[in-house]
Amino acid sequence: MSDIQLHSVTLSHEEILRYSRHLLIPEVGLEGQLRLKASSVLVIGTGGLGSPVSLYLAAAGVGRIGIVDYDVVDSTNLQRQVVHSTSTLGKRKVESAYARLLDLNPLIQVDTYDEPFTSQNAMRIARDYDVIVDCTDNFPTRYLSNDICVFLGKPNVYGSIYRFDGHASVFFAQQGPCYRCLFPEPPPPNMVPTCAEGGVLGIVPATIGSIQATETLKLLLGLGSSLIGRLLLYNALDLSFDFVELKKNPKCRVCGPEADITEPIDYEGFCGVPAHEPAEGAAGPEWDITPLELKDRLAQDPNLILLDVREPHELRISALPGVLNIPLGQLAARLSELDSAREMVVLCKSGMRSAHALELLLSAGFRRVKHLKGGINAWARQVDNRLPVY
């Protein structure tokens, strides 16, 4: 990152006092702090990873920070997304993060992009930043972030989290492998659950996000050895850090010598999943049944099969009486336990997993099946408020 131009950048007396603990480090010093002030970083996502990344970059004095998000702050976010707070519930996430970052450090510039990061806008948004930090939680946007960084010649500081585990690396095609070198193809659709479906220990994104922020600052300052060419594997339960050496793939379709992907593609089609799923999963008018419709249907036929495809421990949080519980991951192997001649309604937490289960059942020949739109959370909101929403 030696091409950062300092030009006429200076530090005020206020900034010298604020960043004094940096200035005391010989490897950073005044010149290093000037480099940070002259730098720009784009953070894609203001969730579990984007929260610590953006907070620490702002505190460190990175002069310009861009934040991309299209969602609103929800109470389920606050267990880990520490850039937001109870007072910003219901607000746009970029507005919430913007206010928090400038409250932490009013001496920086924060740019907001209240929109999904897509093939149509990614080049426009990312072009003017020095480093891109991928804090997303879905495969289409991860591949998009990677490819944009390759096209623009920028480092991609990557992180991912799930339950007790986290990964981090720096993908920089000019000096090492890119994300596609490691993962040429995405996993089969719906094989890897999101945090919304599988959960995450709230402190894990703080660990991985802090590592991403550290790698970003090192790149900007030109210090140390980065995670370029290495994948960090973190497990919180045994507090282990492992590293996997990565190499460039000479057949990589985006950074290899014979690359055939030279501009953004249809990433949702490539991955077979949407990048931006609705809050309440829907399978389509033909197969959906709303909570109120299901209430009426159960009144007519109390023997209707309710197939709950959540994990068993989730039923202890919230459940309908008499459900048949077969977790989504076991459903393909347990189809023989279901009677295709009987009517059935499939449900889960919010409708995402049950929509996937519906696809599996339809492909196996089941036809008398419906999908509870919005899942048991929608049932709790619309039919029985004695049940918690989680």
N, C-alpha and C positions, 0 to 999 in steps of 0.2 A: 504494500500500500504506500510505496514511496512517492506516488504521483500526487498526493494531497498537496495542494498549493496553499502556503501560508499567507502569501501576499502581505497585505497590511493588517492582518489580524493581530490584535493586541488584547491584553487582559487588563481590566479595570482593577482598581484597588479592592473593590468588592469581590471580584472574581479571584484575585490572588488570595484573599482571606478565605473564601469559600473552599478553594481547591488546595489549600496550603499543605494538606497531608499528601497530596500527589506531588506537589512541588518539592517536598523533602526527599522524595525517592530519586536517587541519581539517574536511574534508567528512564524516568518520566520527566521530571524537572519542568522548567518553564517551556522549553521547546515542545515537549510531549503534550503539555496541557494546551498549548497553542494548536497543535495538530488535532486534538480532540475537538476544540472549538471550531476548527475549519472543516471538520468532517460531517458526513451525513449518513444516516442509517435508516433503512426502511424495515419496520417490524410488521410482518404479515400475521395478523391475529392479535387480539388483546385479551386472550383467555388465560388459561393456566400458565402457559409458557410466556406469552407476551407480556403478562403482568410483571414478573421479576425482570425480564429483559428490558422492558421500557423504563421501569423505575430506576434500575441501576445505570443504564445509559444516560438517563436524564441527570441523575445524581453525579455521575462522573464528568458531566460537562460536555457531552457530545453536542455540537452546536445546532444541528438540525436533525430532528427525529420525525419520520413519517410513520403513521399508524393506519393500518387497513383493517376494517371490520364492518359488518353490515347488520349486526345483531343488536339486541337490547339487553340490558342488565337484568338478570333473573336471579331469584333468591338461591337457586341451586348453584349459581356461579360462585357465591361468596365463600364457599368452603376452600377454594384454592385460588380464585382470580382476585388477588389482593390489590390490584390497581383500582378496583371498584369497591363500593361500600353500600351499606343499607340506605344511605341517603340518596344514592343514585339509581335505586331500583326503578325499572321501567324506562330509564333514559337510554339514548343511543350509546353504545359502548365507546365509540370514538369520542363522544362528548364527555362521557364520564372520565375516560383516560386522559383526555386533553386537559381537563380541569385539574386532575390529580398531579400530572407531570409538571404543569406550570406552577402548581402550589408548592411542589417539591423544589423546583428550580425555575424561577421566572426569568432567568438569564439565557434561556435557550429558545429555539424556535421549534414548534410542534405543528406539523402538517397533518390534517385528517382526511381520510378517504372513506366516506360512509357508503361503501359499495362492496360487493363481492369482488375478489381478485380473480379475473377471468382472462381468457385468451384475447378478448377484445380490448381490455384496458391495461393489461399487465405491463406491456412495453412502455406505455405512457407514464404509468405510475412509477415504475422502477428505474427508468432511464437515468435520472439525475442523482441517484444515491450511490455512495461509495460501497456500501456493504448491504446485503439483503439477509434478514434473519427470518427463517421459516419457523413460525410458531403455530402452524396449522394442525388440524386433526383429521385430515382426509387425504386419500391418495391422489385424486385429480389435482388438487391444489399443490401437493408436494411435487408432482411431476412438472406442473406448470412453473412453479418457483425455480426448480432446478434448470429447466430448459431456458427460461428467461435469463438466468444468471450466465448460462453458457453463451447465449446469443449476445449478451451485453458485456461479457468478459468480467463479471463481478463474482466475488466470493459469496457462497450460499451457506450461512451458518445454520445448521440443521439440528432439530431436536424433536423427540417424540416420547410420549409417556403412556403407560397403561398399568393400572393397578399399582404394583410395587416396583415396576421396572421403568427404565428410561434409557434412551439412546441419544448420542450427540456426535456430531462430526462437522467438519468444514469441507464442503464440496466446492472445489475451485479448479475448473478444467484447465486453466493455464499452468497450474502447478501440480495437479494430481487428478484423481478420479472425480467423476460427478456422481450424482445420485443414481443415474441410470446405469452407470458402470457396475454398481452394487446390485441394483434391482432393475434388470432390463425389462421385466414384465411385472405388472401389479399382481397381487394375490387374487385368487378367484373372488368374484363379487361376494361381499357379505361374510367372508371367512374371518376377517379381523374386525371385532366389534370396536365401536368408538367408546370414548370415556363415558358418554351419556348412556351407553348400553351396558358396559362392563365395569365402570367405576374407576376411580384413581384415588390413592392416598393423597390427601391435600398437600402434603409437604414435598412430594416427589417432583412436581413441576417447579418448585422453588429451587431444588438442587440442579435439575437439568437446565432451567432457565438461567440460573446464575452461571453455569458453565458456558452457556451460549453467550451471555453478556461478557464473560471473561475472554472468550475467544474473539469476540468482536473488538474489544478494546486492544487486545494484543495485535490484531491485524492492523488496526488504525495506527497504533504506536510503533509497529514494526519490532515487537519484542518477542523473545522466547520462540519455542517450537509449537506450532499450532496442531490442530487435529486434522490437518490436510493429510489424506492417506491413512487415517486411522478412524475406527469407529469405537467410541466409548460405550461400554455396556454397564449399566448401573442397576443394582438390586438393593432396595432399601431394607429388606428383611434380614439379610446377612451383611449389609453394609459393604458390598463388594464392588470394586471397579475393575473391569477387565477391558482389554483392548484387542481389537482385531485389525490386522494390517490389511489395507486395501490397495489395489492396483488398478490402473487404468485398463479399461476393456478396449482392445484395439478394434473390436467390432461394435462399439457403442454407437447407437443410431443418432446421437446428438453431439457427442464430442470426439468421436473417432475420425480417422482420416477419410473414411468413406461415408460420413454421416448423411442420412437421407431426411432427417428432420431438421429443417433450417428455419422454421418459423412456428409459432404456436399452433397446436392442433386441437382437435376435439378431445379434451382430456377426460370428460365424463364418458364418452364413448369408448375411449381407450381403456379406462379402468372398469367400465361396466357398472358404475355406481354414480349417483349424483354427487356433486361437490357440496351442494348447499341444500340439505334435506329440510322439509317443512317441520315445524315444531310438533305437529301431530301427523303421524304417518297415515297415508291413504293408499289404498290399493286400486281404487277406481270405482266409479259409480256402480258398476255391475256387481262388484264383490263387497263393497263397503256396507257396514251396518252401523248406524250411530248408536250411542248409549241409550237414548230415549227409545229408539226402535227396538233395541235388544230388550229393554225393560218390558215393552209391550209383548214382544215375542216370548219371553220367559213366562209371562202371565198366561199365555195361551198354551205353552208347552214346557212345563217345568222339567221335562226329561231331555231337553235340548242339550247336546254335548257342548261343553265349554272347554276348549283346549287351550291351556295356558302354557306358553312356550318360554316363560322366564325361568331363571335358575331357582332351585328350591328355597334358598334363603330369602329370596325376594317375596315369596308368598307369606313370610312371617311379617312383612311390612304392611302388605295390603293384598287382599285376595277376595274373590267371589266364592260363595259356598258351592261345594260340589264340583269344583273344576278338576279336570284331568290334567296333570302336570307332566309334560314331556319337554324338557329344555330343547331349544332350537338345535343345538349341536348334536343331540341324540335322535332327532326326529326321523332322519333318513333311515336309520337302523331300526326304528321301532314302528314303522308304518303298519306292520302286521297287527299291532294292537288296536288299530282304528277300524271302525266299520264304515266303509264308504257309502253304504246304503242309508245311513242315518244323517240327519242334518247336524251341522257342526259350526260353531263360531270360534275363531282363533283370536287370542288376545295376548298382549304383553304389557309392558309399562306404558309406552306412548304410541305404539303402532308400527314401529320400525321392524322389530324382529318378527312380529306376526305377519307383516306384509311379505317378508322373505319366506316364512313358513307357508303362507298361502301359495306362493309360486311353486314351492316344492310339492305341496299336496295336489295342485292342479296338474303338474307334470306327471304325477303318479296316477292320475286318473280320477281323483276325487272331484266331484262336481257339486255336491250339496254342502257347500262350505261358504262361510262368510268371514269377513275380517272386521274386528271391532276398531272403527276409526278413532284414533287418539288413545287407544288402549285403556287400561284401568285408571290411569290418571284422568282421562276425559270422563269416565264413569263416575269417579269421585267428585268431579266438578259439577257434573250435570244431573246426576241421579242420587248419589248417596254421599253427602258431605261428611258423614261419620268416618269415611275412609281417608287416610292421609294422602296427599300428593307428594311424590318423591322424585 
